[in-house]
Structures are given as structure tokens and as C-alpha cells.
């Protein structure tokens, strides 16, 4: 006879959750200049400072592993060696024209599949496949390769991946009368910490 009570599987009970900790993380976007801007060696770097999300998995097996990430586009900032005048122009254009942050205030990532192989004690090579929503467009099957380091209370994941702006309906940035232009490719580099919940 059914009791009407849903019971969790053993693996669900064993799930451990980690909260992403931006204050202990580094997450940047490297853009690549062309035209006059590139002649001065300026490849603008965008800092991703405000984000949230969580990772979860069964320790030891990485069964039922998943990760979610939510980035606040309004908080993206330009770093690197850029003149203040150009910095203000680039940040304004990035927010208003390129990312349209008032319309699309978030960048979202949700994993669909995660696999991990052990490298050494507490170290794993990880492949993450998931869906990324940027500028109102969702691209599926984004592949991210990373290395994860794990101890009792902290999970740290390092890696990089590249995207093309046009895949998300974004026209590559151009400003200051066309003297500042960026290529279509963006390279994301991350060293993200996550703290164990509970």
C-alpha cells in the first residue's frame, strides 16, 4: 500500500552542496582588439565580480553533479591598461549597446552533464556541458574543461572556455570613431571558489 510519501534515493541523501563565493574567486573575460587599438597592445579585460550559484554532487563519485551560475551584467567592469576616457566609453557602450543590460540583466549557465576523473588526492579533471543564456539567446552544449580541487569545506575550480559574440546576437564592439574594435571571440578564464553548505 502506498503511503503517499516520496522517499529520497541514497545518492540524493548523500548530495553535498557548495555555494559559489565571488569574493574568493577570479572570473574574467579577455577580449581581443583589432585596428588602431591593437597597435597599442590593448586587449581589454572585463572583470566578472558579481555572480551567484551553486554546485552539488555526491562526494567520491560525482554522481548527480550539477552547477548553476547567475552573472549580474550591470556589475561587469573594464580592467587592464586603458585610458580613463576610453574606459568610460567602452564600459558605457558595453552596457548600453553590446550587452543591453537593462533588457538582459543576467547571464545564466546551467549544467546538463558533468563528468570527472581523479588526478590525485583531492584533484579532479572535470568536463562540464551545459546551456548558456546570454543577451536573451540560449546556446546548448557549451563545453567547459576545468580542474577541480576539493577539501572538507572548499571547492575550487579553474579553467577557461571561448565564445563567439555573434552566436548570441551580439555585434562585436566598436567605439571612438571605429579606432577601438574588438574581435568576435571572447575568452573566459575562471578560478571560482565555492563553500560547502551546512
C-alpha positions as CSV (number, residue, x, y, z in Angstrom):
1,X,0.0,0.0,0.0
2,X,1.3,3.4,-0.9
3,X,1.9,5.8,1.9
4,X,1.9,8.9,-0.3
5,X,5.3,9.9,1.0
6,X,8.2,10.3,-1.5
7,X,11.5,8.9,-0.3
8,X,14.8,10.2,-1.5
9,X,17.3,7.8,-3.1
10,X,20.5,7.1,-1.2
11,X,22.5,9.2,-3.7
12,X,20.2,12.2,-3.2
13,X,20.7,12.0,0.5
14,X,24.4,12.0,0.0
15,X,24.4,15.1,-2.1
16,X,26.7,17.8,-0.9
17,X,26.1,21.4,-1.9
18,X,28.6,24.3,-2.4
19,X,27.7,28.0,-2.7
20,X,29.7,29.9,-5.2
21,X,31.9,32.6,-3.4
22,X,32.7,35.5,-5.7
23,X,34.7,37.3,-3.0
24,X,37.2,34.4,-3.1
25,X,37.1,34.0,-6.9
26,X,38.6,35.4,-10.1
27,X,36.5,35.5,-13.2
28,X,37.5,37.5,-16.3
29,X,36.7,37.9,-19.9
30,X,39.6,38.5,-22.3
31,X,38.6,40.4,-25.5
32,X,41.0,40.9,-28.4
33,X,41.5,44.2,-30.1
34,X,42.0,44.9,-33.8
35,X,42.6,48.0,-35.8
36,X,44.3,51.0,-34.2
37,X,43.6,49.8,-30.7
38,X,45.5,46.6,-31.2
39,X,48.6,48.6,-32.3
40,X,49.0,49.8,-28.7
41,X,48.7,46.3,-27.3
42,X,45.4,46.9,-25.7
43,X,43.3,43.8,-25.3
44,X,40.5,44.9,-22.8
45,X,39.8,42.6,-19.9
46,X,36.3,42.5,-18.4
47,X,36.0,41.6,-14.7
48,X,33.0,39.5,-13.6
49,X,32.6,40.5,-10.0
50,X,29.0,39.8,-9.0
51,X,27.7,36.3,-9.6
52,X,25.9,33.6,-7.6
53,X,25.1,29.9,-7.9
54,X,25.8,26.5,-6.5
55,X,27.5,23.2,-7.3
56,X,26.4,19.9,-5.9
57,X,27.5,16.3,-6.2
58,X,27.9,13.0,-4.3
59,X,31.4,13.1,-2.8
60,X,33.8,10.5,-4.3
61,X,31.7,9.6,-7.2
62,X,30.5,13.0,-8.6
63,X,27.1,11.3,-9.1
64,X,24.2,13.7,-9.7
65,X,26.7,16.5,-10.2
66,X,25.4,19.9,-11.3
67,X,26.3,23.5,-11.3
68,X,24.3,26.7,-11.8
69,X,25.7,30.2,-12.4
70,X,24.0,33.6,-12.5
71,X,26.0,36.7,-13.5
72,X,24.9,40.3,-13.0
73,X,25.7,42.1,-16.2
74,X,25.3,45.5,-14.7
75,X,28.4,44.9,-12.5
76,X,30.8,44.0,-15.3
77,X,33.8,46.3,-15.2
78,X,36.7,47.0,-17.5
79,X,40.2,46.4,-16.2
80,X,43.7,46.4,-17.6
81,X,45.7,49.3,-19.1
82,X,43.1,51.5,-20.8
83,X,43.0,55.3,-20.7
84,X,40.2,56.6,-18.4
85,X,38.5,58.4,-21.3
86,X,38.4,55.2,-23.3
87,X,37.5,53.1,-20.3
88,X,34.3,55.2,-19.7
89,X,33.4,55.0,-23.4
90,X,33.9,51.2,-23.6
91,X,32.0,50.5,-20.3
92,X,29.1,52.7,-21.4
93,X,28.9,51.0,-24.9
94,X,29.4,47.5,-23.4
95,X,26.4,48.0,-21.0
96,X,24.1,50.0,-23.3
97,X,24.8,48.8,-26.8
98,X,26.6,45.5,-26.6
99,X,25.0,43.6,-23.6
100,X,21.9,45.9,-23.3
101,X,22.0,45.2,-19.5
102,X,18.6,46.9,-18.8
103,X,16.9,44.4,-21.1
104,X,19.2,41.4,-20.3
105,X,20.4,41.9,-16.7
106,X,21.6,38.3,-16.2
107,X,23.9,35.7,-17.9
108,X,22.8,32.2,-16.9
109,X,24.5,28.9,-17.1
110,X,23.1,25.5,-16.1
111,X,24.9,22.2,-16.5
112,X,23.3,19.3,-18.3
113,X,26.2,16.8,-17.8
114,X,29.3,16.7,-15.7
115,X,32.0,14.1,-15.7
116,X,35.1,13.9,-13.5
117,X,38.3,11.8,-13.4
118,X,40.6,11.8,-10.4
119,X,44.1,13.2,-11.0
120,X,45.4,13.0,-7.4
121,X,44.1,13.1,-3.9
122,X,41.5,15.9,-3.9
123,X,42.2,16.9,-7.5
124,X,39.9,16.1,-10.5
125,X,39.8,16.8,-14.2
126,X,36.2,17.9,-15.0
127,X,34.2,18.3,-18.1
128,X,31.1,20.4,-17.9
129,X,28.5,20.5,-20.6
130,X,25.5,22.9,-20.3
131,X,23.3,25.7,-21.5
132,X,24.3,29.3,-21.5
133,X,21.9,32.2,-21.9
134,X,23.4,35.5,-22.9
135,X,21.8,38.5,-24.4
136,X,18.5,36.7,-24.5
137,X,19.8,33.8,-26.5
138,X,20.4,30.3,-25.2
139,X,23.2,28.1,-26.7
140,X,23.1,24.5,-25.7
141,X,26.0,22.1,-25.3
142,X,28.6,24.6,-24.2
143,X,31.7,22.6,-23.3
144,X,34.0,23.7,-20.4
145,X,37.1,21.9,-19.3
146,X,38.4,22.6,-15.8
147,X,40.4,21.2,-12.9
148,X,38.7,21.0,-9.5
149,X,40.4,20.9,-6.1
150,X,38.4,19.7,-3.2
151,X,38.9,19.7,0.6
152,X,36.5,19.4,3.5
153,X,34.9,22.9,3.2
154,X,36.1,24.4,-0.1
155,X,35.7,23.5,-3.8
156,X,37.9,25.5,-6.2
157,X,37.5,25.1,-10.0
158,X,39.9,26.5,-12.6
159,X,39.6,26.6,-16.3
160,X,38.7,28.5,-19.5
161,X,36.4,28.5,-22.5
162,X,35.7,30.6,-25.5
163,X,32.6,32.0,-27.1
164,X,31.7,34.0,-30.2
165,X,29.7,37.1,-29.6
166,X,27.7,36.7,-32.8
167,X,26.4,33.3,-31.6
168,X,24.4,35.3,-29.1
169,X,23.2,38.0,-31.4
170,X,25.9,40.5,-30.3
171,X,27.7,42.7,-32.7
172,X,31.4,42.9,-31.8
173,X,32.2,46.2,-30.1
174,X,33.4,49.2,-31.9
175,X,33.8,52.7,-30.5
176,X,35.7,56.0,-30.6
177,X,35.0,56.5,-34.3
178,X,36.0,52.9,-35.1
179,X,39.5,53.2,-33.7
180,X,38.6,50.8,-31.0
181,X,37.4,47.5,-32.3
182,X,37.1,44.1,-30.7
183,X,37.2,40.7,-32.4
184,X,34.3,38.3,-32.3
185,X,35.9,35.8,-29.9
186,X,35.8,36.2,-26.1
187,X,37.9,34.0,-23.8
188,X,36.6,33.4,-20.3
189,X,39.1,32.4,-17.6
190,X,38.0,31.4,-14.1
191,X,39.2,30.4,-10.7
192,X,36.0,30.0,-8.8
193,X,35.7,29.1,-5.2
194,X,32.6,27.5,-3.6
195,X,32.0,27.0,0.1
196,X,30.3,23.9,1.5
197,X,26.8,24.5,2.8
198,X,25.7,23.1,6.2
